[in-house]
Every structure is written in structure tokens, then in C-alpha cells.
């Protein structure tokens, strides 16, 4: 089961005990926030994207959306989400449980700046009813992210006016 792989993956980082199996679905930002009793923005959603050279997982705050111009400037291609039918094969996790842990070889991970405004965030943990509580630095390290990027919109104060 995917959650067991995530726990095993997080063990060397000392984070396996933070994985929570929830009694309800956490497959969307709204459901995860309700299940965890937190604001939706603190849900670290994992967006599965297709690049020319394979799969890219973009970790972003729950209230952030991809800014196509910024994404294209960073990755030199248009943002293209993986079809739901390809997500599990590409990421190792089902839709609703996709996370940046225990992924197949070659999957790239980046973290969006939208997350950095929080001390704690909650990415999924491999199933549509799981999460793990992490600081942004723990998330960056445990996900083996390549870098921090600024490719999302809708989360900055000036964008919300």
C-alpha cells in the first residue's frame, strides 16, 4: 500500500511517525483542510505535470494556482497536467494521494514559494485519506526537491485585492 511506502521512505528522515491516516477523504484541498482542522492554504498540494523529459511534481500552497507565464519562463514549456489515467503509473500514488515521497525514479520535484509563508504544511502521504505534518524545510529535504520556484499566483496579498 502506498501509505506504507511513504512511511518507509520518511523513516530515514525521522518523519514516519508524522504520517496520519484519516477517517475521511483528504483527496482535495478543501477535504484535507476540513479533515485536519486547518486552513486550505496550508495544504501542500502536489500537482502532477508532464514535461518533455518526464513527470514533474510541483508542491504548492492550497490557495495557489499555476501562473502559466511564470511556469513557462521557469520550465520553457506550457504547464500540462497529467491525465488522471496516467497519474498513478507516473507518480506511484493514486489521484488524491499524490505526494512527493516514494516516487518512481526520474520523477522531479520542485517547491513553490507559496508554501514558505507557513511554519507547517500538510502534503498527502500516498492515499486519498492521509497527510503528513511538516515544516517547509522538512518538506523540501524529504521530497528531495530540486529547488524553490515562483510559478504560482493567487496567494500573494496584492493579488487578492
Buried (B, 14 or more C-beta within 10 A) or exposed (E): EBBEBBBEBBEEBEBBEBBBEBEEBBBBBEBBBBBBEBEBBBBBBBBBBBEEEEBBBBBBBBBBBBBEEBBEEBBEEEBEEBEEEEBBEBBBBBBBBBBBBBBEEEBBBBBBBBBBBBEEBBBBBBBBBBBBBBEBEBBBEBBEBEEBBBBBBBBEEEEEE
